[in-house]
Amino acid sequence: QVQLVESGGGLVQPGGSLRLSCAASGVTFSVNAMGWYRQAPGKERELVATITPGGNTNYVDSVKGRFTISRESARDTLYLQMSSLKPEDTAVYYCNLERTWPKANFWGQGTQVTVSS
């Protein structure tokens, strides 16, 4: 049973930083990629960043240069370091794991990030 548990969300002022963590367990298969998605009120869920087992990363344009995704394989933990946060970064952030075969996506429960003064 795959479990993804996010932590690290909270309230931060504009320009501040947060680090999100996602602890994965029960992963006994090949992983295509892990990533972070977010969903703001009234909007669709969108990709924020992904990372492959080989370390290749991909970011949505709006967070490039501000967010960094990383993975600690030994602990099966995914991170998202967020800096220079803006009010428009406010959303629920979800951890995602994409199984290679049979293809499937697994999701965490989400963690709220609020950027406000």
GIDA-V456300 format. One record per backbone hydrogen bond with DSSP energy under -1.0 kcal/mol. CO is the residue of the C=O (numbers start at 0). NH is the residue of the N-H. If there is no record, write none. Layout:
<<CO	NH> <CO	NH>>
This chain:
<<2	24> <4	22> <6	20> <9	113> <11	115> <12	15> <15	84> <17	81> <19	79> <20	6> <21	77> <22	4> <24	2> <25	27> <29	99> <32	97> <33	50> <34	95> <35	47> <35	48> <36	93> <37	45> <38	91> <39	42> <45	37> <47	59> <48	35> <49	57> <50	33> <51	54> <55	51> <57	49> <59	62> <62	65> <62	66> <65	82> <67	80> <69	78> <71	76> <72	75> <75	23> <76	71> <77	21> <78	69> <79	19> <80	67> <81	17> <84	14> <85	88> <86	89> <90	112> <91	38> <92	110> <93	36> <94	107> <95	34> <96	105> <97	31> <97	32> <103	98> <105	96> <110	92> <112	90> <113	11>>
